C-alpha cells in the first residue's frame, strides 16, 4: 500500500523501540493495529456504500429506460387503436350476387340490383 520494504520496517521498529521503550511497545503495536483495522473497515464500508449507490443508480436508469419504452409502446398502441376506430368500415361481400344477379361484384357506392329475383 505504501510501498515499504523490509529495511524500512526494521528501521521503524528500531526507532519505535528506542522512543517508546520495550515495556510499552506491545501495547502501542496493539493500539496502532486497532486503529489501522478501524480505518480499513471504515474505508471498506464507504467503498461498499459507493458501490451500492452506483448499482442503485444503474438499476434506476434501467427502470427509467424500461418505463420510457413501455410509454412509447403504449402511445403507439393508442394511436393504432385510434386510427382503427376512425377507419371506414369495409362492406361485407354479398353472398347473393352470384345467384341470378350480375356477375360483377357490387361496390359500396352502387345500390343493390333490384331486377335480381
N, CA, C and O of each residue as an XYZ file, in Angstrom:
468
protein
N       0.828     -1.185      0.000
C       0.000      0.000      0.000
C       0.880      1.258      0.000
O       0.696      2.144     -0.835
N       1.831      1.334      0.934
C       2.717      2.490      0.989
C       4.072      2.177      0.371
O       4.964      3.025      0.365
N       4.228      0.961     -0.149
C       5.472      0.520     -0.763
C       6.635      0.637      0.216
O       7.652      1.271     -0.067
N       6.457      0.011      1.371
C       7.503     -0.003      2.396
C       8.171     -1.362      2.353
O       7.502     -2.392      2.441
N       9.481     -1.367      2.217
C      10.241     -2.611      2.151
C      10.634     -3.105      3.544
O      10.329     -2.483      4.562
N      11.324     -4.248      3.544
C      11.720     -4.853      4.807
C      12.716     -3.972      5.560
O      12.643     -3.877      6.785
N      13.620     -3.343      4.869
C      14.632     -2.494      5.517
C      13.961     -1.312      6.222
O      14.356     -0.958      7.333
N      12.968     -0.707      5.603
C      12.261      0.408      6.235
C      11.511     -0.053      7.472
O      11.458      0.660      8.474
N      10.923     -1.261      7.400
C      10.214     -1.789      8.573
C      11.169     -2.025      9.744
O      10.809     -1.768     10.893
N      12.359     -2.501      9.471
C      13.352     -2.736     10.536
C      13.754     -1.406     11.154
O      13.877     -1.314     12.376
N      13.959     -0.377     10.346
C      14.341      0.937     10.869
C      13.214      1.501     11.743
O      13.475      2.041     12.818
N      11.960      1.376     11.284
C      10.817      1.869     12.062
C      10.723      1.112     13.388
O      10.456      1.716     14.426
N      10.940     -0.200     13.359
C      10.869     -1.000     14.580
C      11.961     -0.583     15.573
O      11.690     -0.467     16.768
N      13.163     -0.362     15.103
C      14.270      0.034     15.996
C      14.006      1.410     16.589
O      14.210      1.616     17.786
N      13.556      2.354     15.768
C      13.286      3.701     16.266
C      12.141      3.672     17.271
O      12.225      4.313     18.318
N      11.074      2.939     16.967
C       9.949      2.875     17.902
C      10.357      2.177     19.192
O       9.882      2.559     20.261
N      11.213      1.175     19.130
C      11.708      0.527     20.343
C      12.504      1.495     21.195
O      12.393      1.476     22.421
N      13.304      2.340     20.565
C      14.091      3.311     21.317
C      13.213      4.433     21.876
O      13.434      4.876     23.003
N      12.209      4.905     21.102
C      11.385      6.032     21.530
C      10.346      5.586     22.555
O      10.215      6.208     23.609
N       9.612      4.525     22.261
C       8.519      4.099     23.138
C       9.044      3.259     24.292
O       8.553      3.390     25.414
N       9.993      2.431     24.057
C      10.538      1.580     25.105
C       9.981      0.169     24.989
O       8.909     -0.047     24.424
N      10.724     -0.781     25.530
C      10.320     -2.182     25.406
C       9.068     -2.533     26.219
O       8.374     -3.492     25.883
N       8.762     -1.763     27.298
C       7.609     -2.091     28.123
C       6.291     -1.714     27.427
O       5.320     -2.468     27.472
N       6.274     -0.570     26.802
C       5.023     -0.078     26.196
C       4.904     -0.399     24.706
O       3.871     -0.105     24.104
N       5.922     -0.989     24.099
C       5.890     -1.265     22.663
C       4.776     -2.253     22.268
O       4.078     -1.994     21.289
N       4.580     -3.373     22.986
C       3.495     -4.274     22.584
C       2.106     -3.612     22.655
O       1.268     -3.834     21.782
N       1.873     -2.820     23.671
C       0.593     -2.108     23.786
C       0.440     -1.087     22.661
O      -0.656     -0.936     22.120
N       1.496     -0.395     22.302
C       1.453      0.585     21.219
C       1.175     -0.115     19.877
O       0.445      0.416     19.040
N       1.748     -1.288     19.678
C       1.503     -2.030     18.439
C       0.043     -2.469     18.370
O      -0.593     -2.371     17.320
N      -0.498     -2.964     19.521
C      -1.913     -3.360     19.539
C      -2.819     -2.167     19.262
O      -3.776     -2.281     18.496
N      -2.529     -1.036     19.870
C      -3.336      0.169     19.650
C      -3.258      0.620     18.192
O      -4.272      0.951     17.577
N      -2.057      0.627     17.658
C      -1.872      1.014     16.253
C      -2.598      0.056     15.321
O      -3.214      0.488     14.346
N      -2.534     -1.227     15.606
C      -3.236     -2.217     14.778
C      -4.744     -2.019     14.862
O      -5.440     -2.132     13.852
N      -5.259     -1.723     16.062
C      -6.700     -1.499     16.212
C      -7.142     -0.285     15.395
O      -8.161     -0.332     14.706
N      -6.371      0.800     15.477
C      -6.715      1.996     14.691
C      -6.639      1.723     13.191
O      -7.481      2.181     12.419
N      -5.623      0.975     12.798
C      -5.471      0.649     11.383
C      -6.648     -0.206     10.899
O      -7.170      0.009      9.805
N      -7.060     -1.178     11.723
C      -8.219     -2.011     11.348
C      -9.496     -1.180     11.270
O     -10.319     -1.388     10.379
N      -9.666     -0.239     12.200
C     -10.850      0.640     12.147
C     -10.852      1.473     10.865
O     -11.891      1.629     10.223
N      -9.695      2.005     10.499
C      -9.595      2.783      9.263
C      -9.921      1.909      8.044
O     -10.644      2.332      7.142
N      -9.386      0.703      8.032
C      -9.665     -0.196      6.909
C     -11.150     -0.519      6.823
O     -11.733     -0.490      5.739
N     -11.768     -0.828      7.975
C     -13.201     -1.117      7.976
C     -14.009      0.087      7.507
O     -14.971     -0.056      6.752
N     -13.613      1.263      7.956
C     -14.305      2.481      7.529
C     -14.204      2.699      6.031
O     -15.198      3.012      5.375
N     -13.007      2.533      5.491
C     -12.824      2.682      4.038
C     -13.595      1.609      3.280
O     -14.192      1.894      2.242
N     -13.589      0.378      3.787
C     -14.345     -0.690      3.131
C     -15.848     -0.422      3.173
O     -16.553     -0.686      2.199
N     -16.346      0.106      4.307
C     -17.764      0.446      4.407
C     -18.133      1.546      3.416
O     -19.164      1.471      2.747
N     -17.291      2.555      3.329
C     -17.540      3.650      2.381
C     -17.498      3.121      0.946
O     -18.320      3.507      0.114
N     -16.550      2.249      0.664
C     -16.426      1.671     -0.669
C     -17.676      0.859     -1.016
O     -18.190      0.957     -2.131
N     -18.162      0.065     -0.072
C     -19.374     -0.728     -0.310
C     -20.592      0.171     -0.512
O     -21.432     -0.111     -1.367
N     -20.697      1.244      0.260
C     -21.820      2.166      0.092
C     -21.791      2.845     -1.276
O     -22.827      3.003     -1.922
N     -20.606      3.240     -1.706
C     -20.473      3.868     -3.021
C     -20.843      2.871     -4.119
O     -21.554      3.220     -5.062
N     -20.365      1.638     -3.997
C     -20.708      0.622     -4.990
C     -22.206      0.354     -4.995
O     -22.799      0.178     -6.059
N     -22.833      0.319     -3.804
C     -24.274      0.099     -3.718
C     -25.033      1.249     -4.377
O     -26.009      1.021     -5.091
N     -24.589      2.477     -4.141
C     -25.238      3.635     -4.760
C     -25.094      3.593     -6.279
O     -26.039      3.894     -7.008
N     -23.902      3.217     -6.750
C     -23.705      3.112     -8.198
C     -24.603      2.031     -8.782
O     -25.170      2.198     -9.862
N     -24.729      0.917     -8.056
C     -25.619     -0.156     -8.520
C     -27.064      0.323     -8.511
O     -27.814      0.044     -9.447
N     -27.463      1.041     -7.461
C     -28.828      1.568     -7.404
C     -29.089      2.555     -8.535
O     -30.169      2.555     -9.126
N     -28.102      3.396     -8.837
C     -28.248      4.338     -9.943
C     -28.432      3.605    -11.264
O     -29.247      4.006    -12.096
N     -27.672      2.530    -11.455
C     -27.799      1.749    -12.684
C     -29.180      1.097    -12.767
O     -29.789      1.059    -13.836
N     -29.666      0.589    -11.642
C     -30.998     -0.024    -11.629
C     -32.057      1.031    -11.943
O     -32.989      0.767    -12.702
N     -31.918      2.221    -11.364
C     -32.880      3.291    -11.641
C     -32.842      3.707    -13.110
O     -33.887      3.953    -13.712
N     -31.644      3.787    -13.686
C     -31.529      4.134    -15.101
C     -32.208      3.072    -15.966
O     -32.907      3.398    -16.926
N     -32.000      1.811    -15.624
C     -32.622      0.727    -16.377
C     -34.142      0.778    -16.240
O     -34.858      0.544    -17.214
N     -34.639      1.079    -15.044
C     -36.085      1.207    -14.850
C     -36.649      2.366    -15.658
O     -37.724      2.252    -16.245
N     -35.930      3.476    -15.689
C     -36.390      4.620    -16.484
C     -36.446      4.271    -17.967
O     -37.402      4.610    -18.664
N     -35.384      3.575    -18.443
C     -35.365      3.174    -19.854
C     -36.546      2.250    -20.167
O     -37.212      2.405    -21.190
N     -36.790      1.303    -19.288
C     -37.900      0.376    -19.498
C     -39.228      1.115    -19.454
O     -40.120      0.837    -20.256
N     -39.366      2.056    -18.524
C     -40.591      2.846    -18.444
C     -40.820      3.670    -19.694
O     -41.949      3.768    -20.176
N     -39.760      4.262    -20.226
C     -39.892      5.040    -21.466
C     -40.286      4.142    -22.629
O     -41.110      4.522    -23.461
N     -39.695      2.947    -22.688
C     -40.054      2.024    -23.766
C     -41.514      1.608    -23.653
O     -42.223      1.552    -24.658
N     -41.968      1.316    -22.433
C     -43.367      0.952    -22.235
C     -44.296      2.103    -22.597
O     -45.358      1.892    -23.184
N     -43.890      3.325    -22.245
C     -44.693      4.501    -22.583
C     -44.802      4.648    -24.096
O     -45.884      4.917    -24.618
N     -43.691      4.475    -24.798
C     -43.704      4.577    -26.259
C     -44.584      3.495    -26.873
O     -45.340      3.766    -27.807
N     -44.491      2.280    -26.359
C     -45.329      1.200    -26.885
C     -46.796      1.481    -26.606
O     -47.646      1.241    -27.464
N     -47.104      1.982    -25.423
C     -48.482      2.327    -25.098
C     -49.012      3.427    -26.003
O     -50.151      3.357    -26.464
N     -48.199      4.438    -26.259
C     -48.607      5.516    -27.171
C     -48.852      4.974    -28.580
O     -49.824      5.345    -29.239
N     -47.963      4.098    -29.028
C     -48.101      3.528    -30.364
C     -49.389      2.687    -30.464
O     -50.109      2.762    -31.459
N     -49.662      1.902    -29.442
C     -50.885      1.087    -29.442
C     -52.111      1.991    -29.414
O     -53.097      1.726    -30.102
N     -52.054      3.054    -28.622
C     -53.172      4.001    -28.567
C     -53.429      4.655    -29.914
O     -54.581      4.793    -30.325
N     -52.369      5.060    -30.606
C     -52.528      5.658    -31.933
C     -53.119      4.654    -32.913
O     -53.999      4.989    -33.706
N     -52.622      3.408    -32.848
C     -53.157      2.384    -33.746
C     -54.637      2.136    -33.483
O     -55.421      2.002    -34.422
N     -55.020      2.074    -32.213
C     -56.428      1.874    -31.885
C     -57.277      3.051    -32.344
O     -58.383      2.875    -32.853
N     -56.746      4.246    -32.157
C     -57.480      5.433    -32.576
C     -57.670      5.442    -34.086
O     -58.752      5.763    -34.578
N     -56.623      5.090    -34.818
C     -56.726      5.040    -36.273
C     -57.666      3.928    -36.717
O     -58.397      4.086    -37.694
N     -57.652      2.815    -36.014
C     -58.513      1.695    -36.401
C     -59.986      2.035    -36.170
O     -60.840      1.595    -36.941
N     -60.298      2.795    -35.144
C     -61.691      3.150    -34.886
C     -62.169      4.237    -35.829
O     -63.372      4.350    -36.064
N     -61.277      5.033    -36.372
C     -61.668      6.104    -37.287
C     -61.695      5.634    -38.735
O     -62.248      6.340    -39.577
N     -61.129      4.485    -39.065
C     -61.084      4.000    -40.445
C     -62.483      3.581    -40.877
O     -63.226      3.016    -40.073
N     -62.869      3.848    -42.151
C     -64.205      3.445    -42.624
C     -64.297      1.935    -42.661
O     -63.324      1.238    -42.948
N     -65.485      1.449    -42.366
C     -65.693      0.007    -42.371
C     -65.798     -0.482    -43.806
O     -66.395      0.190    -44.647
N     -65.241     -1.613    -44.088
C     -65.307     -2.217    -45.409
C     -66.614     -3.011    -45.497
O     -66.972     -3.699    -44.542
N     -67.349     -2.929    -46.646
C     -68.597     -3.693    -46.760
C     -68.316     -5.177    -46.829
O     -67.300     -5.612    -47.372
N     -69.229     -5.943    -46.274
C     -69.098     -7.391    -46.306
C     -69.414     -7.875    -47.709
O     -70.258     -7.275    -48.375
N     -68.782     -8.920    -48.179
C     -69.075     -9.417    -49.531
C     -70.512     -9.945    -49.591
O     -71.001    -10.576    -48.653
N     -71.175     -9.668    -50.724
C     -72.578    -10.049    -50.914
C     -72.622    -11.492    -51.402
O     -72.122    -11.791    -52.486
N     -73.208    -12.381    -50.622
C     -73.261    -13.794    -50.987
C     -74.293    -14.066    -52.074
O     -74.163    -15.074    -52.769
N     -75.308    -13.231    -52.262
C     -76.385    -13.479    -53.231
C     -76.060    -12.930    -54.604
O     -76.890    -13.052    -55.505
N     -74.920    -12.345    -54.808
C     -74.607    -11.735    -56.105
C     -74.495    -12.775    -57.196
O     -74.853    -12.477    -58.335
N     -74.028    -13.954    -56.926
C     -73.860    -14.965    -57.952
C     -75.128    -15.776    -58.174
O     -75.138    -16.610    -59.079
N     -76.179    -15.590    -57.423
C     -77.387    -16.413    -57.534
C     -78.416    -15.733    -58.419
O     -79.549    -15.546    -57.978
N     -78.094    -15.370    -59.596
C     -79.043    -14.786    -60.525
C     -78.821    -13.313    -60.740
O     -79.435    -12.733    -61.636
N     -77.984    -12.691    -59.971
C     -77.698    -11.271    -60.153
C     -76.599    -11.116    -61.169
O     -76.248    -12.070    -61.863
N     -76.063     -9.949    -61.261
C     -74.967     -9.733    -62.199
C     -73.719    -10.430    -61.684
O     -73.567    -10.661    -60.485
N     -72.829    -10.762    -62.613
C     -71.622    -11.484    -62.234
C     -70.573    -10.583    -61.612
O     -69.666    -11.071    -60.937
N     -70.674     -9.320    -61.817
C     -69.672     -8.422    -61.242
C     -70.073     -8.085    -59.803
O     -71.261     -7.961    -59.504
N     -69.116     -7.940    -58.937
C     -69.443     -7.656    -57.532
C     -69.948     -6.234    -57.366
O     -69.563     -5.323    -58.099
N     -70.800     -6.075    -56.405
C     -71.375     -4.772    -56.117
C     -70.384     -3.971    -55.284
O     -69.762     -4.511    -54.368
N     -70.232     -2.683    -55.596
C     -69.372     -1.804    -54.813
C     -70.208     -1.064    -53.801
O     -71.437     -1.096    -53.862
N     -69.558     -0.404    -52.879
C     -70.260      0.249    -51.775
C     -71.112      1.422    -52.257
O     -72.131      1.723    -51.637
N     -70.724      2.092    -53.344
C     -71.481      3.257    -53.791
C     -72.593      2.905    -54.774
O     -73.343      3.797    -55.171
N     -72.734      1.640    -55.186
C     -73.807      1.232    -56.081
C     -74.964      0.644    -55.276
O     -74.741     -0.096    -54.318
N     -76.192      0.969    -55.658
C     -77.333      0.354    -54.971
C     -77.465     -1.096    -55.380
O     -76.950     -1.473    -56.433
N     -78.131     -1.925    -54.598
C     -78.313     -3.324    -54.968
C     -79.165     -3.441    -56.240
O     -79.988     -2.573    -56.530
N     -78.956     -4.517    -56.983
C     -79.676     -4.753    -58.230
C     -81.115     -5.146    -57.915
O     -81.357     -6.195    -57.318
N     -82.056     -4.320    -58.308
C     -83.469     -4.558    -57.990
C     -84.119     -5.573    -58.951
O     -85.182     -6.112    -58.645
N     -83.488     -5.836    -60.112
C     -84.033     -6.774    -61.085
C     -83.721     -8.225    -60.736
O     -84.257     -9.143    -61.358
N     -82.881     -8.431    -59.774
C     -82.497     -9.810    -59.415
C     -83.660    -10.483    -58.721
O     -84.368     -9.836    -57.950
N     -83.884    -11.790    -58.976
C     -85.028    -12.495    -58.372
C     -84.897    -12.692    -56.908
O     -85.785    -13.269    -56.280
